[in-house]
Every structure is written in structure tokens, then in C-alpha cells.
Amino acid sequence: MDAIDFLLQLSLILFTGKILGILLRRIGLPQVLGYILAGIFLGPAIWEMIFDIPAGSIVPITAMDNPYLKAFAEVGVIFVMFTAGLETNLKDIRSAGMQSFLIALLGVLIPLGAGIGIGALFLPESGFFTWLFIGVIMTATSVGITVEVLRELGKLQTRVGTIILSAAIIDDVLGIIVLAIALSLSGANSSTSAVLSAINPNNEAWISIIWILAFFVFAVGVGFGISKLFKYIEKKTPHTRRIPILSIAVCFAYAYIAEKVFGVADITGAFIAGVVLSTRHDSAEYTDRKVTINSYTVFAPIFFASIGIKITFAGLSLDVLWFALAFVAVAIATKIIGCGGMAKAMGFKWKDSARVGVGMIARGEVALIVMEKGIAGGLIGAQYRAIVVMLVLVSSLLAPILLKILYRNDKTEHPLPTKEQLDGVQYEQTN
């Protein structure tokens, strides 16, 4: 298939994905699920496995065998993680205090441990690193839906809303660190790094951990110089196109160095690049706006659609179904227990503790990205891809329903007015 044929694939994915995304958003679900459903509809899963129609005879997408599709999907996931890093404000993390950190920490450790447990129970032959990876998937949090619900209820500026937002940011940082360690210790990423293979031919765990730490030292050290450079550029030529262009160059360089030199996942490098650039707050906001346009217009939709295209119903059995039900139930329950339990231990009322726990259950982009890295590294089978999509769907449905129930008839908290409200500015949400 040549580049011209890919243009038709691109058109079908973007059109179908956007239409489905708009429909899902109307019923309160994240738009990324629309792109995943578009991938399932356009890919071979339905046509070949259900209707027994040869792939490509209905729609010209047979699988993820197109190198252009793979390249666009890879850039898409890099951009998604880069923008997540750009939106990570280190000042907010520092000001959030120990409460948010401990809530996030327990919200990572309890799902991680529970994931290892159900992995050992349902997949005993897979080994520890597969069990660990199941736990890593469970640690991811996406509070985009929670934010919208809290804003709608007028509770975003309350103590609970602030704790949820701060804990979610810290949760993402901790989750990325756990992912980097899991992939490196398992050797899933070591084969992509000639340097790591040379210094650690026997895949010793302690060498991998030291090399991971070396990456973070390198990223912070170089990042300090990059931050100074952007400060100079920002002072000389603020809000010019060279700033996002150079930022994207830094992102790609960090992603490449992370995987090819340190054996750390490229998405970790992209995320850290975003965090480094977030220290230049004005430049970060400007870059985030520009990168998001490119990312969520073309590249990110291709990545999420690629998940649907690669979903297969082959290998699904009753055992996999039972595992799926346990996986979803445990992933949701452990976030409520971990985050809500720690909130209660720190003196929150029962209802506020439940709100914190429920506010952290939604899963989204990060869980899907982690899953893809695990499948690519051979840590989990492709037949489990649909299970993680199910978790995103169920948790995205439950979070707003439970939050609205918990806030029903609540008049005890009064949010502070935002600057936009004081100025009388109204924003219209557009699709």
C-alpha cells in the first residue's frame, strides 16, 4: 500500500472517529472511545471474525500493517504524553501538600498490588512481570470526565475538587515512573537500547534500576539548560512559532534518547520533556495549545483508532471473560479504597472520602498507552486489549453517575468564583 492509499485510510479514520466521538460525548463519554470504536468498525475484527468477510473488501483497512499508519500512531502517542507533561505544573504539585501526595501514592500502590494478585490468580503461568504489568495498567488515572462533572456541579474549586486534581497529577507522575521500572526490569525495552544491552547483557535488575535513575538525572540536568534556553528565547521572541517547533524537537529527542540509550519507554521520555518545558509556564501554555491542535486533529486520533484496529476477538474464552470482569471490578474498587481510604485516614468526612475515591476511578489515555507498551513488549497478550478498553468504558460511565449521586442535595461547600465568572466571561464548549 502506498502513501496515496493511506490518505483514504486517514480520511475514513478521522471522519468516522469524529462522528462517533461527538455522539459519545453527547452521552457523557470521552471522545477517545469514539476513535477506538471507529478502529474496530474499520478494522478486521468485525468484518473477518463476525461476518466472515475478507478484510479490505468493505473498507480499505486490513490491519496495522501499513507503515504510515504505524508511524502516525507512534507520533500520536508521543504527542499525547508530551502534552500531559506540559500540563503538569510542578508548582501545583508542591503546593498540593502531603495530603494529595499520600492519596495519589496509595491510589497507585493498592491497585498495583491488587493487579499483581489477580494476575497471579488468573494467569499463573505468565510470570511475575506480566502480573506486575497488569497492576501498572490499574494505576493509571484520567480525571477529564471528573473535572467536567465537578465543574457542572460547581464543586471544582472546593477542597475535594482541588485534592482530586492535585492527586491525579501526582498519580500520573508516579504511574509513569512505575511503568519505566516495570518495562526496564522485565527486559521489554532493553532490546531497543544497544547501550543498555552492552552494559547489562544478563539483564540484572540492579543495573536496570541504576540506568533508569541515570536517565532521570540526565533528563533533569539537560532539562535545566533547556529551560534556561527557552527562557532566553521567550524573552527575545515571545509567542512565536519557533517556540513550539523547538519544543517538539526536544520532545522527540527525549523520546529517542530514553528508549535507544537508556532502555526507558519513549513515552516516558516524551512525558519528562513536557514536564521540563512546563517549568517555563508561559511558553508551556503557548506550546501546549499549538501541539494540542496538531495532536488531537490528526495524530492522536490515529493512535486511538489503531487500538481499535488491532483489537481481536480471537483467543477470547470464558476464562478471559472472568478475568475481564475481575480486572474491571478490582481496578475500580482499589482506586476507591486506596484514594478514599487515605482521605478518610487524613480526617475527611465519609462522604468527602467517597467523593475523592470515586473521582479517581476514571481511566483514559494513559491506561490505553500503557497497555500498548505491554503488548509490544510481550508482557501481555493481544487478546487482553479489549479488556482495557472495557475498563475505560465502564469507569468513564461510573465516575459521573456516582459523583452526581454523592453530591445530590449537597449544599455544604460553596466554590470560590473563578476569574472568568468575576469578569462575566462565558466560554462555549465546542466539538
N, C-alpha and C positions, 0 to 999 in steps of 0.2 A: 504494500500500500504506500502510495507516495504522499507528498505534502498536500496536494490538491484534494485528495480523498479525505485527508484529515480535516480539511475545512468543513466538509459536510458533517463529519462526526462532531466537530466543535459546535456547529450551529445547532444540531439536534440536542446535544447535552445542555447547552446554555438555555435554549428555548424551553425544552421540557422541564428542566430543573427549576427555572424561574417560575413557570406557571404552577408547578406543584408546590414550590416553596411559598408562593403567595397564598395558595389555598390552605396550606398547613399553618401558616402564620395567622390566618383568619380564625383558626380554631385554637390558637394559643400554643402551637408547637414551633420549635426552632426551624428556620428555613433550611438548615443544612440537611435535615431529614428529607426535604423535597429533592435535593440533588442526589441523595443516596437512592431514593425511590426511582428517580429518573434513570440512574445507572442500572438498577435492577430491571426496569422496564425495557431499556435499550440493549442490555447485555444478553448473554446466552442463558442465564439462569431460568427465565420463564419460557422462552421460545424452545430451547432444546430439551429441557428436563421435564417440563409440564406438557407442552403442546407437541413435542417431538418434531419441531420444525427446524431445519438446519439453520444454524446461526449465520446471519448475514443476508438471508433471503427476505426478511421483513425489514430490518434496519441494518445499516452497514457497520455494526459494531459486533465483532465476533468474540472479542476478549481484550485483555490488556496487552495484546501482542504488538500494538502499534508503538514504535519508539517515540513518536511525537507525543502521544497520549501519556506515556510514562514520564517523559521529560516535563511536560506541563504539570502533571500531578506532583512531581518532586518539587518543582518550584513553588507550587501551591502550598504544600505542607511547610516548606521553609518560610514562606511569607506569613502564614498563619501564626507560626511560633515566634517569628520576628516581631509582628505587631503585638502579640501577647507580652513580649518583653518590653516593648516601647511603652505599653500602658501600665507597666509595673513601676509605680512611684516609690522609690526607696524611702523617701521622707514619710510617706503614708505608713509604710511598714514600721518604721522606727517610732512614729507617733501612736501607732495602734496599741502599743504596750504589750505586756506579758499576757494579758487575757487572750487577745487574738492569736498570739503565737501558740499558747498552750492548747487552745481549741483546735487550731489547724494541725498541731502536732499529733494530738490524739485522733483527729479525723483522718490522719494518714496511717498511724501505727495500728489502730484497731482493724480497719479494712485490709491492711496489708497482712496482718496475722490471720484474719479470717479467710482471706483469699488463699493463703498457703494451706490452711486447714481443709477447705473444700476441694482444693486441687489434689491434696493427698488422698482425700476420701473418694473422689470420683475418677481421678486419673492417676492411680497409684503407680502405674508403670512408666509414667512420663518423666519422673525425676524431680529433684528439688527446684531446679531453675525454672521449670515450667510452672510449678506451684507458686514460686516467688513471683513470676510474671503475672499470673492471674491476680495476685494480690496487688501488684503495681497498677494494673488496669483499674482495680477498685478504688485506688487512692485519688484518681482524677476527680476534679470538681469543676462544674461550669455554672456560674450563677447568673448568666444573662437573663434567663427566664425569671429567676428570683428577683432580680433588680427591677424588672418590668412590673412584677406583681406588687412589690413593696412600693414602687413609685405610684402605681394605680391606687393603692390603699392609703397613700400619704404617710407611709412609715419608713421611707428610705433614709430620712435624716434622724431617725431615732437611735437610741443606744443599740438595740438589736440589729437594726439595719447596718449601722456602722461596723459592728462586730462581724456580721456576716461578710460584708465586702472586704474588710481587712483580712479576715481569716482565709477567705477564698484566694486572695493574692498570695499569702504565705503558703497556702496549700499547694498552689501551682509550683512555686519555687521548690518546696520540699519534694513534690512529686517528680519534678524533672531530675533532681539530684538522685532520688531512688532509682529512677529509670536508667540514668547513666551508670550507676553502680551495678544494677542487675544485668544490663547488656554487656558490660565490660567483664564482669566476673564469670558470666556464662560463656564468654568467648564468641558471642553472636556478632560482635563488631570488630573483634581482633583481626579477623581475616582481611578486613578492608584497610588496615593500617600496617604497612610494611615496617614502620618503626617499632610499633608495639610487638609485632611478631618476632622482630630481631632481638629485642631486649627481654622478651618473655616467651621463649619458644615452647615452654612447658605449661603455659597458661597458669602461672602461680597467682593465687588470689591476692597476696600482699603486694606483688609487683603491679597488678592491675589497679589496686586501690591507690598506690603511690602515684601511678601515672594519671589517674583521674584527678587527684589533688594537684598534680603538676599542670594539668590543663586549666583548672580554675585559677591557679597562681598566674599562669601565663595570660589568661583572659583578663584578669583584673589588672595586671601590670601593664599590658599593652593597652588595655582599655583606658587607663589613666592618661596615657599620652594621646589617645584618640579623642578623649573628652576635651583635653586642652586644645587640640587642633580644631575641633568643632566650635569651641568657644571663640577661637580667633576668627574662623570663617563666619560665624553668626554675627560677630561684631562688625566685620567688614561688609558683608553682603547678606543681611538677614532675609529669610524667607525667599530665597532664590532656588531655582530648580537644582542647582549643584548640590544643595544640602541633602535632599532625598536620594539623589543619584549616588553620591558618595556613601550615604548610609546603607544603601542596598549593596554597594560594593563591599563594605565592611561586613555586612550580614553574610554574604556568600563566602567571603574569605574565612570568617569564623566557622561557618558550617563545614567548609572543606578541611580546614586545619584540624577541627575537632575530630572528624572521622578518619581522615587519612594519616594524621600524625599521632593523635592521642588515642584513637580507637573508641572515642566517645561519639554517640549518635549525632548526626549532622543537625537534627532538630534542637539538640541541646546547645550546640554552637550558635545556631540562629537565635535561640531564646536569650542566651547570655549576651549576644551582640545587641539585642534590643534593650536589655537591662543596662548595659554600659552606656548606650546612647540616651537612655531615659534620664541620665543624670544632667544632660543638657535639656532642661524641661521645655523651653520654648521650641528648640529645634526638634525635640522628640514629638511634640504635639503636631507640628507642621509636617514632619516626616510621616507620622502615623496616618494623617489624613491622606497624604499623597499615595503612600504604599497601600493603604486600605482600598483605595479606588481601583488600583491595578489588581490587587489580590482578590477582592470579592466581586470583581467584574468578570475576570477570566480564570485566573489560576486556581484559586480556592475551590470554585465550583467544579473544576475538572478533577481536583483531588477527591472531593467528597463523592462525585459521581463514580470515580474509579473504584471506590469501596463497593458501591452497588454492583458495578460491572463484574467485580471479582467474587461477589457472593455466589456460593454454590450450594445446592441442596443435596449434593452427593455426600454420602457419609453420615447424613442425619439419621439418627436412630432413636429408640426410646430412651437409651442411656444418655444420649446427648440432650434430649428434651428434659430429662430430670435434672441434668447438670445445669441447663439453661435456667430452669425455674429456681434452683437453689442459688445460682450465681446472681440473678437479679434480686432475689429476696435478701440475700446476705449483703450485697453491695449497698442496698438502700438502708437496711436495718443498722448496719455498722456505722454509717455516717451519722444517723440519728443518735445512736448510742454514744459514739465517740465524741462528736461535737456537742450534742445536747447534754451528755453526761458531764463533760468538763465544764460547760457553762453552769450547770447546777452546782458542781463542786466549788465553783468560784462565787456562789452566792446569788445567782439568778433565780427568779421565781420559776416554778414548774412550767408555767405556760410560756414564759420567755425562753426557757431552756429548750422546750419543744420547738419553738419557732427557729431558734438557732440551728438545731439539728435538722429540721425539715428544710431550712433554707440552703443547706449544704448538700442535699441529696442529688440534685440535678447533675447529669453527666452530659458532655457535649464533645467539642472538637478534640480536646486533649485525650480523652479516652479512646476515641477513634484513631488518633495518631499513634498512641502507644500500642494499640492492637496491631496496626500495620507494621510497626517496627518489630514486634514479637513474631509475627508470621514470617516476615522477611528473614529474621534471624533463626528461624526453625524452632522457636521456643513453644509455639502453639500451632495447631493445625488450622488450615484454611476453613474447615467446616465450622469453626467457632466464631468466625467473623460475624455471622448473623446474630449470635448471642449478644455481642457487644452492642450492635445496632438496636437489639431489643431492649437492652439496659437504658440506652439513650432515650428511646421512645417512652418506656414506662416511667422512668424517673422524671422526664420532662412533662408528662401528664400529671403525675402525682404531686410534684412540688407546688404548682399553683393552686391545685384543689385543696391540699392540706393547709397551705398558708392562709387561704381565704377562710377556711373553717376555724383556724386558730385565732384569726383576727376578727371573727364575727362579733359584733356588738362591743368591740374594744374601744374604749374612749379614755384610756389611762395615759396614753402617750400622745403628745402633740408635737409634730415635727416642726423644726425651725424653718421659716420661709427661705427659699433659695434666692440667689441674686436675681435670677430670671423672673421669679414671682414678684420680688420687690420692684423690679423695673417694669413689670407689666408685659414682659416679653413672652410670647407663646410660640412654642415650636410644634410644627406639624410633622408627624411621623410619615415617612414616605417609603414605598416599596421600590 
